[in-house]
Amino acid sequence: MSNQNALSAQDVADMLAVSKSTVYNMIRSGEISSYKVGRKVRFTEDDVKDYISHKPLNGKSNHPASVGRRAGIPGGGRQC
């Protein structure tokens, strides 16, 4: 991994102007990538940049992790 700082959920929430619980919901839904160090969730700057680049202006996610859920693919999580 390149020389990047590990970002906390609060750091990401501040960057995206959302609550920390929204960030945790984004992790659970697969909208944003993260990793764990012990019990702490951490993000790379690239994780956040990737999320932003895949987020359309209409608010509906076109992130690859959410496509399976919308298409109703088994194992893709909840169907909307």
C-alpha positions in Angstrom: 0.0 0.0 0.0 1.2 3.5 -0.7 2.0 6.0 2.0 -1.5 6.9 3.0 -3.1 7.9 6.3 -5.7 5.6 7.8 -9.0 7.5 8.1 -11.5 6.8 10.9 -15.3 6.6 10.4 -15.6 10.1 11.9 -12.9 11.4 9.4 -15.0 10.0 6.5 -18.2 11.3 8.0 -16.7 14.8 8.2 -15.3 14.5 4.6 -18.7 13.5 3.2 -20.8 15.8 5.5 -22.8 12.9 6.9 -23.2 11.3 10.3 -20.9 8.5 11.5 -23.9 6.1 11.6 -24.4 6.8 7.9 -20.8 5.8 7.2 -21.4 2.5 9.1 -24.6 1.9 7.0 -22.5 2.6 3.9 -20.0 -0.1 5.0 -22.8 -2.6 5.7 -24.4 -2.0 2.3 -21.1 -2.3 0.4 -21.2 1.3 -0.8 -17.7 2.1 0.6 -14.7 -0.1 1.2 -13.0 -0.3 4.6 -10.7 -2.5 6.6 -10.5 -3.3 10.3 -7.5 -3.0 12.7 -8.6 -4.9 15.7 -12.1 -3.6 16.4 -11.6 -0.3 14.7 -12.8 0.4 11.1 -10.4 2.3 8.9 -10.5 3.7 5.4 -7.8 4.8 2.9 -8.1 8.0 1.0 -8.6 5.9 -2.1 -11.6 4.2 -0.5 -13.3 7.6 -0.1 -12.2 8.8 -3.6 -13.6 5.6 -5.1 -16.9 6.1 -3.3 -17.2 9.7 -4.5 -16.3 8.8 -8.1 -19.0 6.1 -8.2 -21.7 8.2 -6.6 -24.1 9.8 -9.2 -25.7 13.2 -8.7 -29.2 11.7 -8.4 -28.3 10.0 -5.1 -28.9 6.5 -6.4 -25.7 4.4 -6.1 -24.2 2.9 -9.2 -21.3 1.5 -7.2 -20.5 -2.0 -8.3 -21.3 -3.4 -4.9 -24.9 -2.2 -5.1 -25.6 -3.4 -8.6 -26.3 -7.0 -7.5 -28.9 -5.9 -5.0 -30.8 -3.8 -7.5 -30.7 -6.6 -10.1 -32.0 -9.1 -7.5 -29.0 -11.3 -7.9 -29.0 -14.0 -5.1 -26.4 -13.2 -2.5 -26.4 -9.6 -3.4 -28.0 -8.6 -0.1 -31.4 -7.1 0.4 -33.6 -6.6 -2.6 -35.0 -3.0 -3.0 
